[in-house]
Amino acid sequence: MDFQRMIRLLTIITALAFLLSACATVPLTGRKQLSLIPDSQMNTMSFQQYDQVLAESTLSTNAAETAMIKRVGARIQQSVEEYLAATGNSDHINGYAWDFNLIESNQINAWCMPGGKVAFYTGILPVCEDETGVAVVMGHEIAHAIAEHGSERMSHSMMVQMGGMALNEAIKNEPEETQALYMSAFAVGSQYGAMLPFSRQHESEADHMGLVFMAMAGYDPQQAPVFWQRMASLGGEKPPEFMSTHPADETRVRQLNEWMPEALKYYQAER
Ligand SMILES: [Zn+2]
């Protein structure tokens, strides 16, 4: 074997070993995912971004609605923590610093950044209608964070842009490039005000996990398909996260009903 071929072979072996070690498992669904960015790195970027969004936004002065967002958030946070503890996965949320804020804006929007940083916009409250509707959205958004969908998306773009072998070095030596990738993975900002649309697979997974999380927190999961139908009936003018095409409305409602028996077990156990 010539030297060149040996080097190539070694490179492939090292890359495979790296990728195998760079896999994570999504809680609850058990799906394996690519994970190239340390959680601590994701959280640091997320916390900075969250502070910036809050600084550039107006918080709601409606005390009752603000309290409701914080109450629903705290209940779902507690359920997630209990579930992860019961399944031996508490370290999955190491470094989380949960926060639940209600922003004054007529956008129909809500999101949760890595590390448990949640924002609701007042514009989504009429679609939620009540506390259970808020729990549908809260469960879904927290699920995106717990399933580390943003980190997974960022890992894929890192693979493309920086190449697998350079990743650890890239994070250490190129903080600005890493930050830029974070911005392109989330596009959360005062200007944009919304996360980029997640893939259909990520949406389905967030629906599934969110349904279970809301049920664990004592909210009726049967309100989830009702909420998403209400959201779908609004048509356009929703930020990407809530576009009715992701996933197709009928698919979403059908899947939610398929997961309903699982969620109802948790809901009934709560009562
Ligand atoms: Zn979503």
Boltz pocket constraint, residues with backbone or C-beta under 6 A from the ligand:
constraints:
  - pocket:
      binder: B
      contacts: [[A, 140], [A, 144], [A, 198], [A, 202], [A, 203], [A, 206], [A, 241]]
      max_distance: 6.0
